[in-house]
Amino acid sequence: MQTSNGDVFVKNHDELDIEFLGNLEGKPWRFQTNMYGNGSTNRGREERYRLWFDPSKEFHRYSILWTPTKIIFWVDDVPIREIIRKEEMEGDYPQKPMSLYATIWDASSWATSGGKFGVDYTFSPFVSEFKDIALDGCNVSDSLPGENNNNNIGNYNNINCSVSDQFLMTNDYSTISPKQAAAMRRFRERYMYYSYCYDTIRYSVPPPECVIVTAEKNRFRDTGRLKFGGSHPKVHKARKRRRRNRSTPVVSADL
């Protein structure tokens, strides 16, 4: 799932992503969140995680909040990532109108265990199903600038989104409560296995929106990947013990 305007702003598009990264049978599902602004595709801001459930078994809710001041990614009722807009980000923060897309595409050259495993097309056709899609925000006129105006967003400056922005920014899902902040911290402790903010080989100076959490940073190598082979051994052992005692899956409340 992504929000993007690449069909309009071919050379300087904005994009927000929630992407599944393939799956190996018997292994946890993996996914990533990402952000691009103004065509900054050479400055990826990926974070990668393991899911605590099998997304192919039942429906879950995946949400992206995008306002002029912040971005929050959600899985069900758990906020998993928050990006606070900083002035130093300049055009790297998405600012132009975007559309919502949901699709399946083959990224196995890099996505599944770093490209070790390609798609097995004997399992095709591949199907994705969606329900209860909800969109809140500012509607943009169908009269969009053409490719000749690709570097000019002035046409959008007169769009009045103040009412919808106010609605979004005062809604419950735009603010992370203390309880939700604790759930986000536990999610990131248990399931995040890569963060660009801790990838000092890629970024010797973290991008301006990065909030460096010392306890979090200490678990990562200078490649941005987890130490200890990229896993959370204590948590995994605890989950295995729970499976022996009960068959119900780990739920959001356990985060």
Secondary structure, 3 states (H helix, E strand, C coil): CEEECCCCCCCCCCEEEEEECCCCCCCCCEEEEEEECCCCCCCCCCEEEECCCCCCCCCCCEEEEECCCEEEEEECCEEEEEEECCHHHHHHCCCCCCEEECCCCCCCCCCHHHHCCCCCHHHCCCCCCCCCCCCCCCCCCCCCCCHHHCCCCHHHCCCCCHHHHHHHHHCHHHCCCHHHHHHHHHHHHHHEEEEHHHCCCCCCCCCCCCCCCHHHHCCECCCCEECHHHCCHHHHHHHHHHHHHCCCCCCHHHC
